Amino acid sequence: MRNLASLQKHISLLLISFSYNDDVSVHSERIHHGNYVGIEVTMRIGIRREDKNRWEGRAPLVPDDIRELIQETDLAFSIQPSTIRSIPDEEYRKVGVDVSEDLSSCDIIFAVKEIPEDLILPEKTYVFFSHVIKAQSYNMPMLKRLMDKGCTLIDYEKMIDDKGRRLIFFGRFAGAAGMVDTLWALGQRQKWEGCDTPFSRIMPAHHYGDTTSAKQALCEVAFFISAGISSAISPIIIGISGYGHVSQGAQEMLNSFPVEEVPPAVLPSLRESGGRNDRIYISVFKEEDLVEPIGDDRFDLQDYYENPGKYRSVFHRYWPYMTVFVNAVYWDERYPRMITKNELHERVTSPIRPWLKVIGDISCDIEGAVECTVRATSTDEPLYVYDPIHDSAIPGIAGCGPVIMAVDNLPCEFPTEASNEFSRALYPFVPAIGKADYGDTLAGSNLPDTIKRATILWRGHLTEEYSYLKDHV
C-alpha cells in the first residue's frame, strides 16, 4: 500500500511541476549540515510547533512525505521541537529534517493553526489556516501584523479546484471526532436525566486516539442498540446539516450503528409514531431542506449561494423532533440561521416536551447558524448547557436547554491519523510553493492557480480577491 501511495504522490508531483516554469529565478543556498551537505537547495521550509492548546498534536507535513520531498526536490526542511506533537521529533530527524527552535533561516513556514502576533517573522511566506476570510475580528490584529511585516499568506481553506471544492482539509476528522463527542454527550445527558442508555458506554473521541478504535467501540455499543432501546428515549433521531467532508466523517461514525436514513419531511410523523427502537434514524439536510424562497420562486441552489437574503430558514419545522442535531455546514452572516435563541426559548416554555437533547456544532460559528453556540469549547471542557430562559451557558450537562458540544479543533482528537491524511493532500503542492518567485508579482510568481486563489497577502498587501478585508484590519 505504501508503494502505491508513493507512486500516486510521484505522479502528483509530476503534474504539479507542469504548472510552473523550471527557469524561475529564486534565492538558493548551499547547506553544510544534516543530510543536505553539498546539496543545492532553492528554499528552506520551516514547520512551526503548534501551541494553541495542549491537545494540538497535529502537523501539516509528516516524516514519510518530507522524506520523499527531499528525495524528489531541492527543498530543505526544519521543524520546531514539540513535546505535544503526536509525531516525535526523532521521526523527523530520521528523514533528514533539522529540528531547531529557530526558523528565521526558513523562507516559507508551514503551520496548522493561527500564529501569535509576536512570533511572526518579517518577509516570510506563511501557509496555515488563518481564519480571516470572514473578517473574524479576533484574527484581524494577526492579519495586520502580517501586513506590517511584509509577509505573504497562503490559506489552506482557500486552496480549491475550479469547481470550488476544497483540496486540503481536516474536515473528515472534525466530523468523525465531533460525532463521537456528540454521542458521548448524549449518553451523559441521558444519564443525568436518570436513564442509563447504550450511549453512556461511549467515551470522548480523544480516549480512542484514531477512527478505527472509535468505530470498534461504537460497534460494541451497536449490539445493545440492536437489542432495543428503552421506549422512554426512542426513537433516537439524529439530524445532520450538510453533505461535505465534515458530514461524511460524522456519518462514517454513525454507520457503526444499525441506522435507517429518512428524509427530513418524515421527522414529525416519525416522532409521533415512535418508530422502531432497534435502530438510529438519520436525516441529512441539504440546502433545499434548510431554507425556502421568501417569495413565490422555486428553490434554486445557485441563486441561494448568490442571493441568500432572498431566502428564509425552515429548519424550525424539523429540529424540535430530533434527539441530536449535528451542524456540519459553512455559514456566514449573509445566510439564515438554522436554530435561533428565540425558537429555543419558545420551545422550552411551551407545554410540548423538548426532544432535542444535544447539539454537536462542529462548524462552531459563534452565535451563527446555531445561535445558541455562544462560545467555543475545548477538549478539556467540551460541553455546556444553553439555558434559553436566561440566555446563558452552564458548563457541563445539567440544566434547562440543550447540551452544546462546540470544540473548535476537533481533528486534534485524532492527531496522527489527521496529520497523515492532511500531509498526503498537501504534499503535491509543496514543490510549487517552494519553487515560486516571491520577488515578483503574484501574477508573475509561477504559482499554480490553486495556490494563487489561496493567497490572501502578497508581500504585505491584500490580493485583489481579499481586498474587502482592508475595511476590517
CORJOHU-V361519 format. One record per residue. RES is the residue in three letters. NEAR is the number of other ideal C-beta (glycine too) atoms within 10 Angstrom. Layout:
res->[RES,RES]
near->[NEAR,NEAR]
This chain:
res->[MET,ARG,ASN,LEU,ALA,SER,LEU,GLN,LYS,HIS,ILE,SER,LEU,LEU,LEU,ILE,SER,PHE,SER,TYR,ASN,ASP,ASP,VAL,SER,VAL,HIS,SER,GLU,ARG,ILE,HIS,HIS,GLY,ASN,TYR,VAL,GLY,ILE,GLU,VAL,THR,MET,ARG,ILE,GLY,ILE,ARG,ARG,GLU,ASP,LYS,ASN,ARG,TRP,GLU,GLY,ARG,ALA,PRO,LEU,VAL,PRO,ASP,ASP,ILE,ARG,GLU,LEU,ILE,GLN,GLU,THR,ASP,LEU,ALA,PHE,SER,ILE,GLN,PRO,SER,THR,ILE,ARG,SER,ILE,PRO,ASP,GLU,GLU,TYR,ARG,LYS,VAL,GLY,VAL,ASP,VAL,SER,GLU,ASP,LEU,SER,SER,CYS,ASP,ILE,ILE,PHE,ALA,VAL,LYS,GLU,ILE,PRO,GLU,ASP,LEU,ILE,LEU,PRO,GLU,LYS,THR,TYR,VAL,PHE,PHE,SER,HIS,VAL,ILE,LYS,ALA,GLN,SER,TYR,ASN,MET,PRO,MET,LEU,LYS,ARG,LEU,MET,ASP,LYS,GLY,CYS,THR,LEU,ILE,ASP,TYR,GLU,LYS,MET,ILE,ASP,ASP,LYS,GLY,ARG,ARG,LEU,ILE,PHE,PHE,GLY,ARG,PHE,ALA,GLY,ALA,ALA,GLY,MET,VAL,ASP,THR,LEU,TRP,ALA,LEU,GLY,GLN,ARG,GLN,LYS,TRP,GLU,GLY,CYS,ASP,THR,PRO,PHE,SER,ARG,ILE,MET,PRO,ALA,HIS,HIS,TYR,GLY,ASP,THR,THR,SER,ALA,LYS,GLN,ALA,LEU,CYS,GLU,VAL,ALA,PHE,PHE,ILE,SER,ALA,GLY,ILE,SER,SER,ALA,ILE,SER,PRO,ILE,ILE,ILE,GLY,ILE,SER,GLY,TYR,GLY,HIS,VAL,SER,GLN,GLY,ALA,GLN,GLU,MET,LEU,ASN,SER,PHE,PRO,VAL,GLU,GLU,VAL,PRO,PRO,ALA,VAL,LEU,PRO,SER,LEU,ARG,GLU,SER,GLY,GLY,ARG,ASN,ASP,ARG,ILE,TYR,ILE,SER,VAL,PHE,LYS,GLU,GLU,ASP,LEU,VAL,GLU,PRO,ILE,GLY,ASP,ASP,ARG,PHE,ASP,LEU,GLN,ASP,TYR,TYR,GLU,ASN,PRO,GLY,LYS,TYR,ARG,SER,VAL,PHE,HIS,ARG,TYR,TRP,PRO,TYR,MET,THR,VAL,PHE,VAL,ASN,ALA,VAL,TYR,TRP,ASP,GLU,ARG,TYR,PRO,ARG,MET,ILE,THR,LYS,ASN,GLU,LEU,HIS,GLU,ARG,VAL,THR,SER,PRO,ILE,ARG,PRO,TRP,LEU,LYS,VAL,ILE,GLY,ASP,ILE,SER,CYS,ASP,ILE,GLU,GLY,ALA,VAL,GLU,CYS,THR,VAL,ARG,ALA,THR,SER,THR,ASP,GLU,PRO,LEU,TYR,VAL,TYR,ASP,PRO,ILE,HIS,ASP,SER,ALA,ILE,PRO,GLY,ILE,ALA,GLY,CYS,GLY,PRO,VAL,ILE,MET,ALA,VAL,ASP,ASN,LEU,PRO,CYS,GLU,PHE,PRO,THR,GLU,ALA,SER,ASN,GLU,PHE,SER,ARG,ALA,LEU,TYR,PRO,PHE,VAL,PRO,ALA,ILE,GLY,LYS,ALA,ASP,TYR,GLY,ASP,THR,LEU,ALA,GLY,SER,ASN,LEU,PRO,ASP,THR,ILE,LYS,ARG,ALA,THR,ILE,LEU,TRP,ARG,GLY,HIS,LEU,THR,GLU,GLU,TYR,SER,TYR,LEU,LYS,ASP,HIS,VAL]
near->[5,7,7,8,14,13,10,13,18,14,11,16,19,11,11,20,17,8,15,18,10,7,6,15,9,15,12,10,14,10,16,9,8,16,16,20,9,7,15,10,20,19,24,21,26,24,26,22,18,24,16,15,14,12,18,21,22,27,28,21,23,23,21,19,23,24,17,17,23,19,10,16,18,16,22,27,29,21,26,19,12,20,9,15,23,19,21,13,16,9,14,25,15,12,18,17,23,21,16,15,9,11,21,12,13,23,22,22,24,24,23,24,18,18,23,10,15,6,13,16,15,11,12,21,23,24,28,20,18,24,16,24,17,15,16,16,9,10,17,14,11,20,25,14,17,24,19,13,16,14,22,24,25,25,21,23,17,21,21,15,11,8,5,8,10,16,15,25,20,25,21,23,27,27,28,31,30,30,31,30,27,31,33,23,25,25,21,20,24,23,14,14,13,7,15,11,22,24,29,15,15,24,14,20,31,21,13,21,15,16,20,11,14,27,18,11,18,23,11,13,19,19,11,13,22,13,10,13,21,12,9,11,18,20,22,25,23,25,25,27,27,24,15,16,18,29,23,17,25,31,21,16,21,21,15,21,20,13,17,14,13,17,10,21,12,16,22,13,11,18,18,9,10,10,19,14,16,13,19,25,22,21,23,21,24,13,18,15,19,21,19,17,15,11,7,5,11,8,14,15,10,7,14,19,12,9,12,17,9,14,22,12,17,15,24,15,14,21,23,21,20,24,22,28,26,30,28,27,21,14,19,12,11,9,21,19,19,26,25,19,16,11,19,25,17,14,20,17,12,10,4,10,8,15,18,21,21,28,27,31,27,29,22,23,22,15,14,18,24,30,18,25,24,16,13,14,20,15,20,10,10,23,23,24,22,27,18,22,12,12,13,13,19,17,12,13,20,12,18,14,24,29,26,26,28,29,29,20,22,31,28,30,28,31,23,16,20,26,25,16,18,24,22,18,16,20,24,24,24,26,22,19,24,22,22,28,16,19,12,16,9,18,9,11,21,18,25,21,11,19,21,18,18,26,23,22,25,24,15,15,13,18,17,9,14,20,10,11,20,10,7,14,16]
